[in-house]
């Protein structure tokens, strides 16, 4: 007998994964000085004004064994979140492109997508908060609704009574933390709000593409 209750299906999901690296303490102790040294050696790789510094996409070359450790984690995580269209498990030889970023007080990252990749990710070497939890420090990741403002076009005061339905047409906010990995589909617009932490924020950004 058909159910008399309404059946709600949440279609066309956008998967966003948050993961904490088990070996973060050891890895970050090595990566932090490597990235800061790279910035002092190659200061010309600049983002637009106010968006900090980033290396070229050669992190795999100068990140040494620490880069490969990070790559293995990202590949395993991507495999665990990817499936064939019939639901089968995958073991993909992901092509990983990575660069390091450093943001100082006042820097931000505009919302952007990563055409040509399947997954994109960010690993936090140092969140720059110095263990402070003050919301005024900003620097949250902002993930915009990939549908744009369309869900708010008719009645912006209303949302949907489903998980995540209240932010339809707007943004979801995630506060970065040292040792955190954020993995999201490359078509998902992602940015970073202005950062006002007391120490530099150091991250590694990834794109993962199937061969």
N, C-alpha and C positions, 0 to 999 in steps of 0.2 A: 504493500500500500504506500503510495507517495506520501512524503512527509507534509504535514499541514503548516510547518514552520518555514519562513523564508530561508532559502539557501544562498549564502553570500560567498562568492568566489572573488578572491583578490587576483585579478589578471595582470599580466605583463609586469611582473615584479622587477625591481631594481635591486640586485644584491649588493650590499656593502658590508665588508668584513672588517672587524677589529680584532687584532691578535697581539699578544705580548710575547716577545722573543724570550725563550728560556735562558739564553746565554747573553742577555743584553748587557749586564754589568761588565763582563770581560770584553765583549765586542766594542762597547762604547768607549771604554778606557783606551782602546787602541785607535778607534776611528776618529775621536774628537781631535787629537793633535794632528792626525794625518790631514783632515779636512782643513783645519786652520792654517797648517803649513802650506797646503795647496793654494789657499786663498792669497797668502802673502807672496807666493811665487807667480801666480797668474791672476793679477787683479783686473785684467782688462775684460774678462768675461762678465759683463754687467747686464742685468735686467734693466727694463725701463726704470726711470727715477722712482725711488721709494719701494722697489721690489727686491732689494738686497743683491746678493752675489750668488752666482752659480758657476760651477765648473763646466767644462765641456762634457760631452757624453762619453768620456774615456775613463769613467770611474773604475771600470774593471781593470784598467792597466795600472793605475797607481794606488788602488785600494787594497792591493796585495791579497793575501789569503782571507782577510776579513771580508772583502767584497764577495769572494766565492762562497763563504759561509752564508752571507746574506742572500745571495742568489739561490742557493739550495733551498733555503726557507721559502723564498718567494715562489719558486717553481713548484715545490710540494704543496703550498697553500693554493696556488692557482689550479693545480691538478685536482685538489679535493673539492674545488668549487666549480669545476667545469665538467660537462657531460656531453655525450653524443645526443642527437635529437631524439633517440629512442631510449634515453636514460642510462646508457652504458658508461662505465668508468673510463677514464682516459689516463694516459701516461705520455704527455706531450714534451717534446724537446724544445721548450720555450726559448725564443730569442729574447734575451734581456738587455735592454738599453738603460743605463743609469747615469745620474749626475748628482753631485752634492750641492746643497744650498746652505747659505748662511744669511740669516736675517737679523738685523739690529733693531733697536727701539724705533718704532714708527714705520717699519717696513710692512709690506703686505704682499699678497699675490692675487691678481685679478682672476675671476672665474675663467676657466679654460677647459677645453676638452683635448683629447689626444688621438686625432684621426690616424688610422693605420694600425693601431694596437688593439688588443682584445681586452686585457686587463691593464690598469695603471695602479700604482701604489706609492706610498710614502712611508719611510722608516724614520723614526725620531731618535737621533743620536743624543740630542740634548734639547729638552723643551724650552729652556731658557727661563723658566719660572722660578728656579731656585727653591722649589718646594713650597712656594706661596700659592694660595688658592684664591686670591683676590680676583673677582670677575673683571675689575677695571684693567687688568693686564691684557685683556683681549687675546688676539692671536688664534682664535678658534678656526678650525676648518669649516668652510661653508660649502655644502653640497646643494646645488639648486635643482629644483624640479626640472627634469629634462623636457617636460611638456611646456616649459615656459610659464607664462602667466595665464594660459588658457583656462585652467580650472577655477580661476578667480574672476573671470571676465564678466559673468552674469551676476553673481551674488558673492562678492568678496568677504562678506561677514559670515558665510557658512562654510563648513567643511563636511567631511564624510565620517560616519561612525564606524571606522575601521582603523586598524593600527596604521599610524602615519597619515591618516586622512585629514587631520586638522592642519597640516602644513602643505597640502596640495596647492601647487602654484606658487609656493614660497620656497624657503630653504630649511634644511636640517643642519644643526650645528653640533660639532664634535670638538671637544677640547683635547688637544694633543697631550701626550704624556711620554716621558723618556722611556724608550724600549717598546713603544707601540708601533704596530704595523697597521696601516689603513690600505685596504685593497678594494677597488671599485671598477666597474666597467669603464672603458676608456671614453665612451660617449657621454659619461656622466659629468656635467660641469662641476668643477671643484676649484675652490680658491681658499685664501686665508685672510681673515680680517686683520686690520692693523694690530701689530704686535707691540706691546709696551713692557715686556719682561725685563728684569735687571741684567740678564746675561744673554749672549748671542744664542739664537735658535739655530741648531744644526740638524739638517735632515738629508736623507738620500731619497731621490725620486726615481721611480721605475716605470718603464713600459714593458709589457710582456706580449709577444707576438708569436702565434703559431708559425712553424716553418712552412 
